[in-house]
Amino acid sequence: MKSTRAPLGEIFKFQNGRGFKKSEWESAGLPIIRITNLNNRDAAFNYYSGPYDKAIEINAGDLLFSWSGTVGSSFGAHLWEGETGLLNQHIFKVEHKSNINRRYAFHALQWITDKVEKQVNGAVGLVHITKAKLNEFEIPLPDVAEQQRIAAILDDAFERIDTAIANTEKNLANARELFESYLNRCFTCVGDDWKSLTLKEASIDFGRGKSKHRPRNDPSLYGGEYPFVQTGDVRGADHYINSYSQTYNNKGLAQSKLWPKGTVCITIAANIAETGILSFDSCFPDSVIGVVADRDVTTNEYIEYILQYMKNELKKEGKGSAQDNINLATFESMAFPFAPIEKQLAIVFDLNIVRETTRSVELICQKKVNTLKDLKQSILQKAFSGELTADMHHNELLS
């Protein structure tokens, strides 16, 4: 690809959006286009009906670039396909200064995204790329005919890749639905010999975790040998909690409680009704409930599966406050279905098999999705490093 290279600042004008305050959000008017609306077409809009600068108005077909967020999720180029709206801050509207094909420009900015993220690599939390820094990035700028040819190749390849991703994600959703369906079937076919018990009635230890010291984040509590599981660790668990992000030392342990391996953990604040079984002795804060199963009545695995089955109902119990939460009293009064112990063991055995099978399918599907997404970036790299030849057969891109 014979071309010159030009910095983005010479090719594009980047118009930042407006920082709309929450107090300006309305139920009607023009939709405020936020980063979440770019990444998720189903995300709800906020609206604004007051006066605004025409520079922040966007329409179908406008090229946008989100310049703020978390690495791997928020940065990137977007072609707006929705209705007329107003651009929120942290997103640039990209206007052409020179003669450039719109689809070529879109793909060029997609290619630049990987380089932008490397500039902020290692940053924690919300990170940004400044307009001045973005203007310095260079892209190849061949003649318009060559731009059109490259854009056509990329459009064709990406359409087929996106179709493959969509089909794989559908298979991924089907695998998850299969497990959910079997889980529901196990606990809806209740026999006459089943009992309704509270978690307290089915346990030998039941209560909230402990974290008495204030402030909770006092560094003198941490860095020892005792695992300290937090709500995020529970949320990230898959039936079993196999990892933790923090530890207590002896001082931390003294103001907390060490729960035994096998304890069922339930989050009751923020990410409520998330569950998992400890694979190690651990402390946890009072935003987590612990349940140690009474082996004469039930097993920890059965309890955790029951909680998965009841998850949506538990979440409903936690709605209605500024931050979703449920309390210990919810579990002290709520009854759960307990089969005879022999039946419980059979249910757990079957669920473990279905869970392992569906997780294997999920891993295969997720690996394929990741591979296809990596392929898109690889093709972009070829396109903007001159490796796409005029006689390249499209199928080679997907081989």
Secondary structure by P-SEA (a helix, b strand, c coil): cbbbbbcccccbbbbbbcccccccccccccccccaaaaacccbbbbbbcccccccccccccbbbbbcccccccccccccccccbbbbccccccccccccccaaaaaaaaaaaaaaaaaaacccccbbbbcaaaaaabbbbbccaaaaaaaaaaaaaaaaaaaaaaaaaaaaaaaaaaaaaaaaaaacccccccbbbbccccccccbbbbbbccccccccccccccbbbbcaaaaaacccccccccccccaaaaaabbbbcccbbbbbccccccccbbbcccccccccbbbbbbccccccaaaaaaaaaaaaaaaaaaacccccccccaaaaacbbbbbccaaaaaaaaaaaaaaaaaaaaaaaaaaaaaaaaaaaaaaaaaaaaacccccccccccccc
